[in-house]
Structure formats: C-alpha cells, structure tokens
Amino acid sequence: MKILFYILAGVLGGVLAGMGMGGGTLTMPILVLLLGVGQLTAQYANLLAFLPSGASALALHVKNGLVDGEPLPYLLIPSALACGASSYFAVGLEAELLKKLFGGFLIAVAVCSLTVKTVKKR
C-alpha cells in the first residue's frame, strides 16, 4: 500500500513541476512528513525526479515559445554552480537542520507567492 503513496507523491510532484512550480515543494513534505523518508534520501529522490520532469517541462515550454532564451546563460551558469556548492555542503549537515532550512524555504516561497504581483507578458 505504501508504494501507492510513493507513486502519488511522484505524480503530484510531476504535475507541479510541469506547471513550473517546482515539484519538490509538495514531494519533499509528503516523503518526509507522511511517508517517514529521511530528509537526505527525500532530497536525493527529489533531485533525481526533477531531472526528467524539469527537462520535459522545459522542452514543452520552449516548443510553445514561452521561454526567453536570452537571459538563460546568466541564470543557468550561476544556478548550476550554486547547486553544486550547496549539495556539497548539505551532505555534511544534520537531517534536522535540513528539515528546518527546507521548511523556512517553503515559508519564504509562500510569503513571496502571496505578496509578489505576477506580471503577464503578452
């Protein structure tokens, strides 16, 4: 029965990733809080799940003309470097601290989502 909850977490995370919201926002709390998966294991699973879902979502958004390619190198290069550095340091952190940091991140995302106005580009 637990396998169905893993599948559901993956589907819900994939749907959010496809919409550009970041599937880990939902997948991580489901894995850690509801399914009892360790924080580091949940983060690794989320990163592995993100690669194919993010790549497919990006391909579709590019195909539909929704991606402005000009600023991409300025976003992708620092992002990849920060991701590598953060992963290196996260391995040495305690799971409880990672939980608190991720929880703080989710709160910050929620506050930003509620306060930042969305600009529609036509």
SULSULBEL-V687807 format. One record per run of one state. SS is the DSSP state (~ for helix, > for strand, _ for the rest). FROM is the first residue (numbers start at 1). LEN is the number of residues. Records with the same first field share a line. If there is no record, write none. Layout:
SS: FROM-LEN ; FROM-LEN
This chain:
_: 1-1 ; 19-5 ; 35-4 ; 64-5 ; 91-4 ; 116-7
~: 2-17 ; 24-11 ; 39-25 ; 69-22 ; 95-21
